[in-house]
Amino acid sequence: MKNMGMAALRLVRPHAQLREPAERALAYGAFDVLEGAQECASLREAVADATFVVATSGRPDLTAVAPREMAQRAKARGSGGRMAVVFGPEASGLTSDELRLCHATVRIPTDAAHPSLNLAQAVLVVAYELYLVNLGAQPREEEAARATAGALEDALADLRGGLLAIGYLPEANPEPILGELRALLARASPTLREVSLLRGVARQVAWAGRRIASPRGRDG
């Protein structure tokens, strides 16, 4: 990370060994990055203030892009917000639930004879592409603040309540449709104002659904 000018490290439920001298020695020259790392209880907490969240995964995924294209997309979406790149444990990678919290997926192309990369290699490749695309980047004109991942998840929670109230979502398994709505919102990159309007609509839909469902509401 420090090689590529990055310092904002967030660790989700980090292993206690990270505090051991032998483990810390691996961060020689970048102790400031490790010392400044923020520990989070969940991935949702870790990315809540990011406006663009990218997952890294080695799983086959037709929607995944290479790091270079990911960096270009990040530059095109630039609006003064924070970008988060999520790396999973080296042995297992990110879970399906964790991948669903992200707005895009990046997969590093490798030779089929030996596709595996360790975590440090993956971080360096992705960080390098982001570093290159930001070299000489010109300051952008001030734009409306984009909604963070946390704000989008709050909006999805309101949408979930509203769409369940009117019977649009199946109560037994609403997550697949909510996942598509999450992807739609991520592509749209809405502003905070737009998300606020969406939450207002969702709450009104929920109110109307409850009113229609009540005996008094059915009577008019």
C-alpha angles and dihedrals in degrees: 000000000000091000087063097042097259122136109158104100123172122187123199112215093332121207114260090235089076087078093055117104094235092053094043090053088071088069093059110158092016102064088127090064092050094044090050095049115126116223116219133189095220142011090247089059092046095055099032095111096043121105095200121034119190123190123207116216140163093205119113106264125163091205095053118108133203119261093256093056090044090055091050091050090050091052092049091051093047111136104148093278129124122265120209125201112197122209122186129212112298094237099047111011124212121333122240090254091052092048090053090059090061127085098216139008128227123199122187111227111235137168113277091230091066112008098160121109126184119235096257091053092049092049092050095049093050094042090049093056091048090048092052095049091051096050107113093000111166121230111261125229113263112278135186111279113264121229116261125233088256091055091049091051090050089051091049090052089054091046090050091055094046097045092047090051092057094041096248094123121056107244092216095058117006095152100089093058092041088053090056090048089050090053091048092052091046092054091047092052092205125202123246089256092053092050089050090054091048092051090050091053091047093051091049090050089051091050091049091048092053091047093051091047094052118089090238091051092052090053090059 
